[in-house]
Amino acid sequence: MIKIADPDVWMYEHRFIMQKELGRPLKSSELVHHKGGNGLNNAKQNLQLTTTAVHNKAHVLIQWSRRFKECRRCHSTANPHLSHGLCKPCYDYLRYHQQLDQWLN
């Protein structure tokens, strides 16, 4: 974070750089993505303006979840990750059949 004005106004450097490049403040729905994946590289050519929804979809295509590459039960990536490495249908199935605690331990 960098200090941009008094009194004590702070902003992430990549957001500040993008605002200067655009000549306007960023909207709350806008997000600045680091193209190269290195969050410390704030060079203008490494920054891309996007929306939160588009950004999240792009990361889902890269990896199914943060810790799991596929559902632990059905080994699919077709359904969205819900919790504990399980897709929504598998999580709901185990919860409905009272087997969720057994599966998670």
N, C-alpha and C positions, 0 to 999 in steps of 0.2 A: 504494500500500500504506500501511496505517496500523499504528502500533505499538499493540497492545491490552493488553499486560501485560508485566511483567518476568519473567524476563530475556530481553529481545530477542525477543519473540514478535510476528511480523508477519502480517497478513492483508489480502487484497484488501478494499477498503472495501465493495464491493457484496455480498460474501459475509458480511461482518460485519453489515451492515444487515439482510440476509435472516435471519440467525441470530437477531438481536434481535427481528425481527418474528414469527418462528415460536416463539421461546422455547426453542430447542433447537439443538444443533450440526447442521450439514449432514452428510448421509451422503456417502460417497465417490462414490456414483452420481448425486448431485444436482448440478445446475449452475444458476447464476443467469444468466438471459438479460436483456439490455438490450432492452426492447421497441422502443424508438425507433431502435435501431441505433447510438446514441451511447454508447460505452463510458465516457464521462466523466460522463454523467448518472446519478447514483446515487440519484435521488429514488425513494422507495418505490413510487410509482405507475408508474415506468418499469422496475421489476424484476419478473421472473417466474421462479418456481421450476420447473425442468423436469429431465428426465434427459438424459444425454449422447446417448443414442440418438435421442430425440425431437428434441433440438436439432439434431443433425447432419442428420436427415431434413428438418427445416424449412429449413435452409440449402441443401440439395441442390435443393429445390423452387424456391428463389430463383435460384440460379446453379448451372450444371452443374459447374464447377470454378472455382478462384480466377482463372485466367487465360484460360479458354476458355469460350465460351457453348455450344459443341457440339463433337463429335468433328471433328478436322481432316481425317479421311479420309472418313467416311461422312456427316458433318453431322447426326448423330442425337444425341438426348439420352436415348434410351430405355435405353441400357446405361450402367452406371456408368463414370465416368472412372477410368482406371488410371494413366497416366503420359504426360507430354509432349503433352498435348492429345489423346490417343487413348483411345477406349473400350476395354474389355477385349477384345471380339472382334477389333477392328482391330489392337490391339497384339499379341495372340496370333498372328494371321494373319501379320503382317509379321515377327514373330520366327521363326515356323515356316518361312517362306519365305526366311529370311536377308536380308530387305529392310529391317529396322528401322534399321540404321545409315544407309542411303541416305535413308530417309524423314526421319530426325531431323537430317540435315545440310542 
